[in-house]
Amino acid sequence: MTMNKNIINIVNMGDKICASLDCNGRRLASINGSGFSSLAAVKSALLELAGRYVGMAVITVRNCTQGWRDVTAMATMRRPAVNTEPAAALPPHVGGQYIIPWAS
């Protein structure tokens, strides 16, 4: 049995779409509705809802009207905003563990 990997999933404006974005075992965004013009528009809306995150994300889009599902893995470095104050203005760190911004 062979699977056709060249299937193009088309989204029409009236299609019922159920989609989610999960990262590190947490659901960051989900969409249930219609009015999307393409699969790229659904994925873009999920990324906008998810906000900033770091790591491997899984985007699952289900077209309930047409009966297909698309699962996409996506690695990203959408880091949170970095503190713009100079280091001298910050109080010195006392005890505990330092947090590395790009690793948390």
N, C-alpha and C positions, 0 to 999 in steps of 0.2 A: 504494500500500500504506500503510495507516494502522496505527499501533500503539495498542493500548488501554492508556492510562496509569492506568486505574482498577483495576488488578489488585491484589487483596489477598493477600499471601503469608501463609499460615497455617502455623504450626509446631505439630505435635503432639508429645506427650511422647516417643514412640518413634521419631521421625524422626532420621535420621543427618544431623548438621549439621557442615559444614566452613566455618569463618569466620576472617577475619583483619582486623587493623587495621594499615594502613601509613601512615607519616607521613614526609614528606621523603625518600622512597625507601627507608626502613628499615621492616622488619616489627617492630612493637612487641608484638604479641600474636597468638596463633592458637589456635583451638579446633577439636578434632575429637572429636565425641561425640554423645550424645543426652541426653534428660532436660530439655530446655528447653520451657517452657510457651508461649512466644510469641517473636516476632521481637524485641520490645523486651527480653526477658530475655537473648537472645543478645548484643545490642548492649551491654547493661549489663555483662554478664560480660566482654566485650572491653575496655570502658573501664576496668573495675576491674583487669584484668590489665596493661593498658598503662601504668598509673600516670600520672605527671605528664609532660606534653609540651606544646609550643606549636606551633601551625601548622595547616595543612590536612591532615586525615586522610581516608583512604578506607577505609570499612568494607565488606567483601565477605562476604556470607552466602550459602552454597550449601546448599540442602536436597537432599541426595543421594537421599532416599527419594521425594520428590515431583517432583524434576527442575527446580526453578526456582532462580534466582540473584537476589539483591538487592544493588545497589551504591549506597552512600550516601556523599556527601562531607560533611565536617563540619569547620568551623573552630572552634578552641578556644584559650583562653588559660589552660590548666591549668598555671600556673606552678609551678616548684619552690618549696619553702619558702624564705622570705626570712630572712636572718640577723637575729636579734632583738637582738644585742649593739649597744650604742650605738657610733657611729662613732668616738668618742674612744678606745675600747678597742682598736680595730684599729690595727695598725702602719701607718705611712705608706707609700704606694705609691712605689716607686723604679723609674724607667725603664719601658720597655715600653709596652703599650697597655692602656688601661682597658677593662674589660668592662662593658657595659651589661646589667644583669640581665634586663630585659624583652626585649632584642633577641637574646639568645644562646640 
